[in-house]
Amino acid sequence: MSGFKNFILRGNLVDLAVAVIVGTSFAAVVTTFTNWLTAQMPSSLDKIFSNKVNTFGAFLNAVVAFVILAAVVYFFVVLPYTKAKEKYFPDEPAGPAEDVALLTEIRDLLKAQQSS
């Protein structure tokens, strides 16, 4: 069971799943916006395809659906995943930065030379 837990929490599996879900939803927003925008262009086909009102409504519907989906994914997937990851795999305490450690070493060597 711990191997599965490591697979889920250590990898980028959840990040990839969230990206696919949100990306697919955003693709619907872009598609409906494009349909609405092209419906606004004057054309001789306006008499055949009189769909201007419906395309804007579809665009607004896609935007609202995207915002709702993003909120659901964030609150029900991303937040619990982040909390579980912090609980099971806490960040190791960061030591001093590499440049700070090097400067400390140089300082200590200079002090040792001056005291000798």
N, C-alpha and C positions, 0 to 999 in steps of 0.2 A: 504493500500500500504506500510506503514511503517513496518508492520509485515513481509511482503515478503522481504523488503530490509534488515531487521534484519536477516532473515533466510539465505539470500544469503551471506551477508557480515560478519556476526558474526561466523557462523559455519565453518566447514572444508569442505564444499561442493565443492568449487572450488579446494582446495588442493587435495581432493580425485579424482575429475575428471581429473586433470592434471596427477596424479600418474597413473591412469588407462591408459590414452592415451600414456604416455611416456613408461610405462611398457610394453604395448602391442607392441609398436614399437621396443623396445629393445629386446623383445622376438623373433621378426623376425630376428634381427641381430644375436642373439645367435644361432638360428636354422640354418640360412644360413652358419654361421661359422662352425658349427658342420658338416653340410653336406659337406662343402668344405674340412674340415679336414679329414673326413672319406673317401672322394674320393681320397685323397692322399695316403692312405694306399694300399700297393700292395695286390692284391687279384686275385684269379683265375676267378673271375667274371668280371675282367676288360674288357674282350673282349665283354661281354654282355652289361655292363653298362659303356660305355666310355663317361663320363659326366664331366671330370675334369675341362675343361675350362669354361663351363657354370656355375659351382658351384662357382668359384671365382668371376665371373662377378655378380652373384646373391648376393654374400656377399658384394661386393663393392656397389652395388645398394642399399642394405638394410642399409649400413652404411650412405650413402649419404641421403637416405630418412629419416633416424633417425635424422641426424643433421638438415635437413631442417624442419622436423616436430617439433623438440625441439625449434628451433628458432622461428617458427610461434607461437607455444604455449606460449613461453616466451613473445614475443613482443605484441601479440594480446590478451592474456588472463591474464598472470601473472602480467605484468606491469600495465594495466588498473585496474585490481582487487586491486592491492596494493595501487594505487593512490586513488581509490574510498574508500577503507577501511580507509585510513588515513584522507580523507576528511570528511567522515560521522561519523567515530568513532576514533577521535584522541586519542593518548596515553595520559593517565593522567600524569601530571608532577610528576616525582618520588620525593618523599621526601627523607630525609636522611635515610641511611641504618639503619637497626635495631641495629647493633652493635655500629654505630656512635651515634645514639640517646641515647643508654644506657650509653656510655662513657660521653656524654654531661651531662646527668642527674647525673652521679656520680661526675663529675667535679663541677657541680652547688651545689650539696650537701656538697662536701668538702669545697667549698668557704663559704657556709652558716655556717658550723661548725667552720671554722677558724675566721670568723668575729664575732661570738657570744662569 
